[in-house]
C-alpha cells in the first residue's frame, strides 16, 4: 500500500505536525519488528506522528525515512534533521480532512 500526497496536502500536514513532539525513538538497533509495531500503533492512534532517529542510528537519513514509511505503510511527509514525519489515515471516518486539488473548469 502506497500513500501519495499532493504538494498541498503535504504542506497542510507539515503545518499540523509543527507542534508535535516525536513519539517514537529509533536507536542503534534500527528498524526492529518491535519498532515497526510501535510506529504502526502510534499511526493508528494519531494518524500523524514524528519519529526521531537517535544518535546511535548511523544509516543515511533519507533512505531510512523512505524505508520506515514503506515498512509502516505510511506517507513520508518530511524529514527535518533527525526527525521524520509520517502520515497514515485511519480506516474509519474519523480521519483528518486533507485539502483536495481543484481542477480548473
N, C-alpha and C positions, 0 to 999 in steps of 0.2 A: 504494500500500500504506500503510495507516494502522495504527499500533500503538496500541492503547488500553491503559492501565494502570489497575488499580483503585487506590483510595487506599492500601490495604495494600501492594500491590506497589510503588507509588511510594515509600512510606515505607521499605520494605526496601531499595530501590535507593539512596535518599538515604543510608542508613546505610553501604552498601558504598562509595559514592562519596566519603564524608567524607575518607578518607585519600589519595585520588587527587590527582595534580597534573595541570594542563592539558597535553594532548599536542599541541594544535593552536592556533595563534595567528592570529586574523583581523586583518588590517591594514587600512589605509585603502582598499585596492582592493576590499574586501568579499568577496562570495561568488563568486570566480572558479571556472572549471572545475577548476583545479589544487587549489584549497582544498577543493572538494566531493570531489574524488578522494582527497585526504589524509584527510578526515573519514571517508569510506567505508572506506578501508583501515584506519584506526585502529579503527573499529567492527567490522570483520571480524576484526581481531586480538584485540580486548579486550572487545567487546560493550558495555561501559560506559565512557564517556570524558567528560572535561571539555574544553571549548573556551573559550579566553579571547578576549574582544573587546578588541583593543588600543586604546590611547589615540587612535589615528588613525581608528578606526571611529566614525563620528558618527551613524549611524542609531539610532532608538529601539531599546532592547534587547529588549523583549518581542516586538514584531512580527518583529524579526530572528531571535530564537531560534526562533519558530514556523516561519519560512521555512527556516532551516537544518535543522530537524528534518524538514520536508517534503521538501526537496531531497535529504537524505541517507537518506530513508525510515526514520527513527528516531523513537522516542518522546522527547518532551521531558520530562525528569524534574524539573528545577528550574533556576531562574535565581537566582544569588546575586551581586549586584553586577554585575561584568562577566564572570562565569564561568557558562557554560551546561553542564548535564549532559545527555547523550544516551544512550539505550539502544536497541540493536537486537540481538535474539537471533541467534545463528549458525544456519545452516541444518542443521547436523549435531546429533547427540545430546549434544555436549559444551557444553551451554548452562547458564547459571545457573538454578537452580531457584527460581522465584518462588513466593511463597505464594499459595495459592488461597483463594477465599472459600467458607466452609462455609455452606450454606443450612440454616436451621432445619428440623427434620423435621416 
